[in-house]
Each structure stands twice: as structure tokens, then as C-alpha cells.
Amino acid sequence: MPLMREADLELDVTGLSCPMPLLKAKLALNELVPLQILKVVATDPASEKDFPLFVERSDHQILEFQKGEGAYTFWIQRG
């Protein structure tokens, strides 16, 4: 059973294509303070690879990832 974490900020980027989901997520993360959590819901299949690559190169961390029917949900903790 998924954890369904509480998020400090939720970002709905459904319907947007690469690179917009990631750009909007980066901007949203900049609004948070360290350790706060951003929940991102995306429909772009590229998100599944883009977000993990992005956090690898940053201080942020993906706490949880869910792949649903046509949607990808990430809980990203600001570094």
C-alpha cells in the first residue's frame, strides 16, 4: 500500500510535455525551504526518467514515486 505522503506544495503538470513538467517542478522547489516536500503529478512519459536524473544532479530527493494509469506522481524533498 503506498504511503501517500503529505506535501507542502502540490504541482499539477498533467497535459504538459517535456521539458515543462521539470521546469515547473524546479521553480516550485525553489519556493520551498529545505526538507519541505513537493508533490508533482505529470502525464508526460519522459517524467519517469527526467525527474530521477534531475534529483541525481541536485540536493533534492525523491521520497516516493507512483506510476498510475497514465500519470506519474513524485514526492520530492527539497535539499
Buried (B, 14 or more C-beta within 10 A) or exposed (E): EEEEEEBBBEBBBBEBEBEEBBEBBBEBBEEBEEEBBBBBBBBBEBBEEBBEEBBEEEEBBBBBBEEEEEBBBBBBBBE
